[in-house]
């Protein structure tokens, strides 16, 4: 009561303030209760920082038999607040929710006054700490917007981290590819060097023809098997029929052994016999 009285006294004692409030935009609420009705004007004791709440307050029709609670419920629904968060008053005196306007000792205009546009002037005030529904919705929207921005930020960071991992993986794969290529090249060079180091020039001539014919020099490798060397010699000498048998130091060379295994050195001389020739 004291808060209502203090604030309302200021309004009552300053007609210019009341005139300014009356000139502001108002909003009409649906009719409450049945005829006969009083026209009321309901303004906030303290300014509400919400754009959708009209500066001039609310107006409407309130049945003379309707309780103040019905008006309070309509106002709470409009403001999006709980019933216990709103207090109604007239001329600085709090109203009893369970009574009508008349039962609350508020002077009700008679028929002539009502026809002349007389209104019952009421005030409302929100409980300390109460928030309008619009304020709560705005805060919730801001929180959701911040949450979306945070989610987008985290998603962007995760995407950037994944892209960085992918980039590093691609770089690592490329480095490995280059290293593998270099390794393969080095291994190939090593094998080629070993192969070149294994190169042999073998002199071949028919068995029993020593001194009669000039030996044919056949380049080959120590890792070449006797069977492979036989095919090389046959191709080189144009021998198409028969099988070449090679003799070295009086012994026949086995087809499966390599020339190194047969203890042939560079410049060694082999004698061959053609078996099965037509």
Secondary structure, DSSP 8 states (H G I E B T S, - for coil): -HHHHHHHHHHHH-HHHHHHHHHS--EE---BSSSSEEEEEEEESS----TTS-TT-EEEEEETTSBHHHHHHHHHHHHT--GGGEEEEETTEE--TTSBTGGGT-----HHHHHTT--EEEEEEE-TT---HHHHHHHHHHHHHHHHHHHHHHHHHHHHHHHHHHHHHHHHHHHHHHHHHHHHHHHHHHHHHHHHHTEEEEEEEETT-TTTS--EEEEEETTSBHHHHHHHHHHHHT--SSEEEEEETTEE--TTSBTTTTT--TT-EEEEEEES--
